[in-house]
Amino acid sequence: RFKSAHPDVGPPKVETAMSDFREKIDNLDVRGISSSSVVTAFGLVVALNWKDAVNALVGRIIPSGSASSLLGQFIAGFGLSTVLR
């Protein structure tokens, strides 16, 4: 049972809780959430494609067998981070 330190406070009303729940459901923008999720998914696919393209470009400029390939990847990452800010 619900016990309160204050005598004027009782257990929450089920009807009030259900009406609050229904109001929140009615205000939920399902279409907006769905379209935002789809756009975000496409954005992730595009970002992964660009990652592969940049990796291929760095691989052509600095061959992977050379000792400086890791340094080249760090330079490319730093350069892209600087340009995209």
C-alpha positions in Angstrom: 0.0 0.0 0.0 1.0 3.6 -0.6 2.0 5.4 2.6 2.8 9.1 2.6 4.3 11.3 5.3 1.7 13.9 4.5 -1.9 12.9 5.3 -3.4 14.9 2.4 -1.4 13.1 -0.2 -2.9 9.8 -1.5 -2.0 7.3 -4.1 -1.9 8.5 -7.7 -5.2 8.2 -9.6 -5.2 5.7 -12.4 -7.4 7.8 -14.5 -5.1 10.8 -14.2 -2.1 8.7 -15.2 -3.9 7.2 -18.2 -5.0 10.6 -19.4 -1.5 11.9 -19.1 -0.2 8.9 -21.0 -2.8 9.3 -23.8 -2.0 13.0 -24.1 1.7 12.2 -24.5 0.9 9.6 -27.2 -1.3 12.1 -29.0 1.5 14.7 -29.0 4.0 12.2 -30.4 5.2 13.1 -33.9 5.6 9.6 -35.4 6.0 10.8 -38.9 8.7 13.3 -37.9 10.6 10.7 -35.9 10.4 8.2 -38.8 11.6 10.6 -41.4 14.4 11.8 -39.1 15.5 8.2 -38.6 15.6 7.5 -42.4 17.6 10.7 -43.1 20.0 9.8 -40.3 20.5 6.3 -41.8 21.2 7.7 -45.2 23.7 10.1 -43.7 25.5 7.2 -42.0 25.7 5.4 -45.3 27.1 8.5 -47.1 29.7 9.0 -44.3 30.9 5.4 -44.5 31.2 5.8 -48.3 33.3 9.0 -47.9 35.5 7.2 -45.3 36.2 4.5 -47.9 36.9 7.1 -50.6 39.3 9.0 -48.4 41.1 5.8 -47.3 41.5 4.8 -51.0 42.9 8.3 -51.8 45.4 8.2 -49.0 46.3 4.6 -50.1 47.1 5.8 -53.6 49.1 8.8 -52.4 51.1 6.9 -49.8 51.6 3.3 -50.5 50.6 1.0 -47.7 53.9 -0.8 -47.7 55.8 2.3 -46.8 56.8 3.2 -43.3 55.0 6.5 -43.4 51.6 5.2 -44.3 50.4 5.5 -40.7 51.7 9.0 -40.6 49.9 9.8 -43.8 46.6 8.6 -42.4 47.1 10.8 -39.3 47.9 13.8 -41.6 44.8 13.1 -43.7 42.6 12.7 -40.7 43.9 16.0 -39.2 43.6 17.8 -42.5 40.0 16.7 -43.0 39.1 17.5 -39.4 40.5 21.0 -39.9 38.8 21.6 -43.2 35.4 20.3 -42.0 35.2 22.4 -38.9 
